[in-house]
Amino acid sequence: MALQSEAVPHRAASGAWTWPASSRAWYSVVVLSLVSMMSNIDRGIVNLLIGPIKRDLHLSDTAISLLIGLTFSLAYVLFSFPLSRLADTRSRKVILTTGLTLWSLATMLCGLAQSLWQLFAARALVGAAESVKGPCSMSMIADLVPHEKLPRAFAIYQLGITGGMAGALVIGGILLSMFAGMPPLSLPGGLVVRDWHMVLLVTGLPGLLLALVMLVSVREPKRRDRKSAAAVPLREVLSFLGLNWKFYAPLFLSIAVASVESYGLQAWRPMFFERTYGWGPERAGPLLGGAILIATPLGLFLGTLLAEYLTKRRPQDALLVACLMSYGLSMPLLVAMPLMPNPWLSLASGFLGFTAWSMTAPGQNAAIQIVTPNEMRGQISALYLFSISVVGGGFGPTAIALITDKVFHDEAMLRYALSGFTLMVGPVILLLIFSAVKPYALAYQRMQAGGSS
């Protein structure tokens, strides 16, 4: 299959933009959501394996946090921007399918690692391969459905992201239970496979099957609203960002800060339930994952309804106002979650908080794609995902670990590290989003004026 993508505008004879058949478009969105789900399962499964990995490799909280976050994120950022430029001109389907194959194999390599440095190397390969997922997927979705349906499409896509987070907990908990008590298995070449190795080996397999499904059943969509098939010079991308910095800078900063909080909570929530309430990963994992599996579609559904409701009344800034309202609702619930007197109240508070948090995704993702030129969507999506995966994924787990290790000097104080960090960054997130609302409205109006000219 050729890597070169069809990158010219696609109009019907009447001059109106044409779109793929509805069934094919939404099928492609669902497959992209499944790819995102596999990405987050392969990435997040390690969070549930903190205990066994620490046990066998003799690591501190800070050391394991670097494995979870910074190793993945450094590789992600090194490859994200050059590969996102390819996604703006070449076949996004081929790039994404290749990445899915590589990160699935890398996850299985994590399951053969015998030392911390081998695990670092395999984890870095997961990060490098996963760097293509966001730019390719988000750009494809924006070319598959009309603008007015983007919140719904990105709700489906976000379902894959958070479904993968939940799947990592549920699948990881089930697999740990299956392999619990398994004696070390000696393989040729001096390899020793323990319970957590088996979890990683099994987790990587479904991604290989999904890569085949995507290769044979998903088509590369036509690129729309595009002036040229050639790659946009980097200086032009930087110039566009400079002209629109009042929107992109505070929004991406808010996303980065929110992601530090989110990834910190995700990484340490299973261990919080174990240290605070005595729930091991085999019990906490399925319950936390099950809660996310219910909260995610509920939050995305409510977030889509909110975004579409506000769009009918104030289209110029509705999508960011919906984000602001949803974040504001989630913050007090997530602050309270670690402080609850028993695990069931903590689980309930976290469920409600995560439902509200999930409501932000449809409007946030749609807003970025709507005001970003087609020629730059892959690269600007990479910057957006840098805010999430590199800043959030790289520093979130370590931020919580450092507060526990260096401020409280007591692993049992993890609950106060989680709550205090959320209380500290929550107002910053809200202020940043608020400051992006008016600039977004101006960018939206310019986009509308340009589209009608």
Secondary structure by P-SEA (a helix, b strand, c coil): cccccccccccccccccccccaaaaaaaaaaaaaaaaaaaaaacccccaaaaaaaaacccaaaaaaaacaaaaaaaaaccaaaaaaaacccaaaaaaaaaaaaaaaaaaaaacccaaaaaaaaaaaaaaacccaaaaaaaaaacccccaaaaaaaaaaaaaaaaaaaaaaaaaaaaaaacccccccccccccccaaaaaaaaaacaaaaaaaaaaccccccccccccccccccaaaaaaaaaaacccaaaaaaaaaaaaaaaaaaaacaaaaaaaaccccccaaaaaaaaaaaaaaaaaaaaaaaaaaaaaacccccaaaaaaaaaaaaaaaaaaaccccccaaaaaaaaaaaaaaaacccaaaaaaaaaacccccaaaaaaaaaaaccccccccaaaaaaaaaccccccccaaaaaaaaaaaaaaaaaaaaaaaaaaaaaaaaaaaaaaaac
